[in-house]
């Protein structure tokens, strides 16, 4: 589209909603590999936070990974709000103009990945996408976009978005790990069951792991995710 004009997206001529594509600031927390950590290019973990979280908070889950020759990048959703306690929260999207927001998010990811290639070179054959809660949809959409060819996708406490599920038959079959807490009261574990089933039905190599806990990624699960990735790297 012409980014210098309003694209009519709702309403009628004379009384409509227009879309204007503008530059905006986006933020991403980065952890670089430890100095001298191997001679080969690092693997890349793109970690997508959940609803209301921040990139700085979410990346702390992976504090040890740079010592394992990983570049860890945690992008932050560009939509902002305040929690009741006044703390800022960030989210990837709402139902408002959903399709356009998906386009914007994928354009954001494409630019981020190109920037990472230039500033923090990584092995393009070892790109892993991890999402938690709302971030699971981001991970799957990026995997389906063609922007990267993921070595693996990790879905933690989330679900497979319908737009991705519809196109599963046409996607390259990346390995996937589906993780969920058995006592999750925010996102039902049935969402992960359905995700696992859909991926399996379409020929994906998909593993699943459940744990005693709620809507979270406990340290022991982070470690088991690394073990799964390490197995794929062998």
Backbone torsions as a table, in degrees:
resi	resn	phi	psi	omega
1	UNK	NA	161.2	175.1
2	UNK	-76.9	111.4	-175.5
3	UNK	-74.5	-6.0	-179.7
4	UNK	-94.9	1.9	-178.2
5	UNK	-131.1	163.6	177.1
6	UNK	-83.1	124.3	175.0
7	UNK	-92.9	122.4	-179.9
8	UNK	-69.4	122.0	-177.7
9	UNK	-119.3	-10.5	178.4
10	UNK	-160.5	155.4	178.6
11	UNK	85.3	-165.1	-178.1
12	UNK	-125.6	166.4	179.3
13	UNK	-53.6	133.1	-179.9
14	UNK	91.6	-19.7	179.8
15	UNK	-153.1	82.3	-171.4
16	UNK	-142.3	168.4	172.0
17	UNK	-102.9	126.5	-179.6
18	UNK	-110.6	148.6	178.5
19	UNK	-108.8	127.0	176.9
20	UNK	-120.8	121.6	179.8
21	UNK	-86.4	121.0	-175.6
22	UNK	-128.5	154.4	173.0
23	UNK	-69.2	146.2	177.0
24	UNK	-148.3	163.0	178.8
25	UNK	-86.0	137.0	174.8
26	UNK	-129.3	153.0	-173.1
27	UNK	-125.2	149.2	-177.9
28	UNK	-148.9	126.0	174.8
29	UNK	-82.5	139.3	-174.9
30	UNK	-127.9	137.1	167.5
31	UNK	-124.4	119.4	-177.3
32	UNK	-94.1	155.0	-179.3
33	UNK	-59.2	150.3	177.9
34	UNK	-62.8	141.2	179.5
35	UNK	-54.8	135.2	177.7
36	UNK	75.4	14.3	-177.0
37	UNK	-85.9	77.3	177.2
38	UNK	84.0	157.5	-179.3
39	UNK	-94.0	-16.0	-179.1
40	UNK	-85.3	158.4	177.2
41	UNK	-61.3	145.1	-179.5
42	UNK	-71.9	157.1	167.4
43	UNK	-74.5	159.1	177.6
44	UNK	-113.7	127.8	169.2
45	UNK	-110.0	115.6	172.0
46	UNK	-96.6	117.1	-172.8
47	UNK	-114.8	117.7	-175.7
48	UNK	-102.2	119.3	-177.3
49	UNK	-71.1	169.2	178.3
50	UNK	-93.1	-179.4	-178.0
51	UNK	-56.8	127.9	174.3
52	UNK	81.6	-2.6	179.4
53	UNK	-88.5	-178.4	178.0
54	UNK	-130.8	161.1	179.8
55	UNK	-65.9	-39.9	-178.7
56	UNK	-64.9	-37.5	178.7
57	UNK	-73.7	-41.3	-173.9
58	UNK	-70.2	-35.8	-175.8
59	UNK	-67.3	-17.8	179.9
60	UNK	-62.3	-23.5	177.0
61	UNK	-60.1	-25.3	-170.8
62	UNK	-115.4	31.9	-175.2
63	UNK	-59.4	-30.6	-176.4
64	UNK	-87.4	-11.9	-171.5
65	UNK	-68.0	-34.1	176.8
66	UNK	-57.2	-29.5	177.1
67	UNK	-69.5	-10.2	179.5
68	UNK	-107.9	23.6	179.6
69	UNK	61.3	47.9	173.8
70	UNK	-117.1	135.8	163.0
71	UNK	-91.5	122.5	-179.2
72	UNK	-110.8	126.3	178.1
73	UNK	-126.8	125.3	179.3
74	UNK	-117.5	95.1	177.6
75	UNK	-66.2	155.6	179.1
76	UNK	-112.3	134.1	174.9
77	UNK	-58.2	143.0	-173.3
78	UNK	-86.8	-10.3	179.1
79	UNK	-87.3	129.5	-172.8
80	UNK	-118.2	150.8	173.8
81	UNK	-157.5	173.1	175.5
82	UNK	-108.4	132.1	167.0
83	UNK	-69.4	167.1	-178.7
84	UNK	-59.5	-26.7	179.4
85	UNK	-85.8	4.9	178.1
86	UNK	89.8	-3.8	-179.7
87	UNK	-77.8	134.6	177.3
88	UNK	-67.1	141.4	173.9
89	UNK	-125.5	158.8	-176.5
90	UNK	-132.5	143.9	-176.6
91	UNK	-140.7	157.3	-176.6
92	UNK	-84.7	-35.2	-177.7
93	UNK	-173.6	167.7	169.2
94	UNK	-125.4	-168.8	177.3
95	UNK	-78.1	-9.9	-177.9
96	UNK	-69.4	122.2	178.8
97	UNK	46.5	49.3	-171.3
98	UNK	-53.6	-48.9	-175.5
99	UNK	-63.3	-38.0	178.4
100	UNK	-69.0	-37.1	178.5
101	UNK	-65.1	-38.7	176.3
102	UNK	-61.0	-44.3	177.0
103	UNK	-58.6	-46.1	-179.5
104	UNK	-62.3	-43.0	180.0
105	UNK	-63.7	-39.2	179.2
106	UNK	-70.6	-34.7	174.8
107	UNK	-64.6	-39.7	175.3
108	UNK	-58.7	-47.4	-178.5
109	UNK	-65.4	-40.1	179.5
110	UNK	-61.2	-43.8	179.6
111	UNK	-68.4	-39.9	179.7
112	UNK	-62.5	-45.5	-177.7
113	UNK	-64.4	-40.6	177.0
114	UNK	-63.6	-39.4	178.6
115	UNK	-66.1	-41.6	177.3
116	UNK	-62.0	-40.4	178.4
117	UNK	-57.4	-39.2	-177.4
118	UNK	-77.0	-43.9	-172.5
119	UNK	-91.3	-29.8	-178.1
120	UNK	-139.4	76.1	-174.8
121	UNK	-53.1	139.6	-179.7
122	UNK	-138.3	166.3	179.4
123	UNK	-77.8	112.6	-177.0
124	UNK	-66.8	-13.9	178.4
125	UNK	-90.0	-1.3	179.5
126	UNK	-131.0	63.4	177.8
127	UNK	-107.2	123.2	-179.1
128	UNK	-117.6	136.0	-178.8
129	UNK	-112.8	125.3	179.7
130	UNK	-126.6	132.8	176.3
131	UNK	-128.9	145.9	173.8
132	UNK	-119.7	130.4	176.2
133	UNK	56.9	-120.1	179.8
134	UNK	-61.2	-26.6	179.2
135	UNK	-68.2	-17.1	177.1
136	UNK	-61.6	-43.1	178.6
137	UNK	-61.6	-38.8	176.6
138	UNK	-61.0	-45.4	-178.6
139	UNK	-61.8	-45.8	-179.1
140	UNK	-68.1	-39.1	179.7
141	UNK	-65.9	-39.3	177.4
142	UNK	-65.7	-40.3	177.7
143	UNK	-60.7	-33.9	-177.3
144	UNK	-86.5	-11.2	-171.1
145	UNK	-77.6	-23.0	-174.0
146	UNK	86.8	-2.8	179.4
147	UNK	-67.8	-38.5	174.9
148	UNK	-132.2	161.6	172.0
149	UNK	-111.9	93.2	-172.0
150	UNK	-67.1	140.7	172.9
151	UNK	-76.2	-23.5	177.6
152	UNK	-171.0	153.6	178.4
153	UNK	-125.8	132.0	180.0
154	UNK	-116.5	121.4	-178.2
155	UNK	-111.2	112.9	-176.2
156	UNK	-113.4	110.8	173.9
157	UNK	63.3	38.7	-180.0
158	UNK	-142.4	-164.3	-179.3
159	UNK	-136.3	167.7	178.3
160	UNK	-83.9	119.5	-177.7
161	UNK	-66.7	143.6	-175.7
162	UNK	-57.6	-37.1	-178.5
163	UNK	-65.4	-31.4	176.0
164	UNK	-77.4	-42.1	-179.2
165	UNK	-58.2	-37.5	-179.0
166	UNK	-61.9	-28.6	-176.8
167	UNK	-105.7	12.9	-175.6
168	UNK	-58.0	-35.6	-175.6
169	UNK	-64.0	-22.5	-176.5
170	UNK	-99.7	-1.6	-176.0
171	UNK	-88.5	149.7	168.3
172	UNK	-61.3	141.1	-170.5
173	UNK	-88.1	83.8	177.2
174	UNK	-77.5	149.8	173.2
175	UNK	-66.6	148.5	-180.0
176	UNK	-139.1	146.6	174.5
177	UNK	-123.3	123.8	-179.4
178	UNK	-108.8	122.2	-174.2
179	UNK	-123.8	139.1	179.7
180	UNK	-157.1	142.6	174.2
181	UNK	-79.4	134.5	-175.6
182	UNK	-69.2	-20.3	179.1
183	UNK	-108.5	23.2	-179.3
184	UNK	-64.3	119.4	179.4
185	UNK	-102.7	-1.2	179.7
186	UNK	-95.6	-50.9	176.0
187	UNK	-121.9	119.1	-177.2
188	UNK	-60.1	140.3	177.3
189	UNK	-61.3	-20.1	176.9
190	UNK	-62.6	-26.0	176.3
191	UNK	-63.0	-42.2	178.4
192	UNK	-70.4	-35.5	176.6
193	UNK	-60.2	-45.2	179.7
194	UNK	-66.2	-38.9	177.8
195	UNK	-61.2	-48.9	179.6
196	UNK	-59.1	-43.1	-178.7
197	UNK	-64.7	-44.8	-178.6
198	UNK	-63.1	-43.8	179.0
199	UNK	-64.4	-44.2	179.7
200	UNK	-61.5	-42.9	-178.4
201	UNK	-62.3	-24.6	-178.4
202	UNK	-103.4	17.2	170.8
203	UNK	85.8	13.5	178.0
204	UNK	-80.4	146.1	172.6
205	UNK	-82.3	98.6	-171.8
206	UNK	-122.1	132.2	175.9
207	UNK	-110.8	159.0	177.7
208	UNK	-135.7	150.8	176.8
209	UNK	-145.4	131.0	173.4
210	UNK	-114.9	161.5	-179.9
211	UNK	-148.3	160.2	175.8
212	UNK	-75.7	105.2	-178.5
213	UNK	165.5	-178.5	-175.9
214	UNK	-107.1	-136.1	-175.8
215	UNK	-87.3	85.8	-171.1
216	UNK	-164.5	171.6	170.4
217	UNK	-126.6	92.0	-178.6
218	UNK	-66.3	157.4	-179.3
219	UNK	-54.4	-38.3	-178.8
220	UNK	-68.2	-27.4	176.4
221	UNK	-75.2	-38.7	174.8
222	UNK	-56.9	-41.8	-179.7
223	UNK	-67.5	-38.9	179.2
224	UNK	-69.2	-31.5	174.7
225	UNK	-63.8	-43.5	177.7
226	UNK	-61.5	-40.7	178.9
227	UNK	-60.7	-41.7	177.7
228	UNK	-62.7	-45.1	178.5
229	UNK	-63.1	-43.8	-179.2
230	UNK	-60.2	-37.3	177.1
231	UNK	-63.4	-41.1	178.9
232	UNK	-65.6	-30.9	-177.8
233	UNK	-76.8	-13.1	-177.4
234	UNK	-71.2	NA	NA
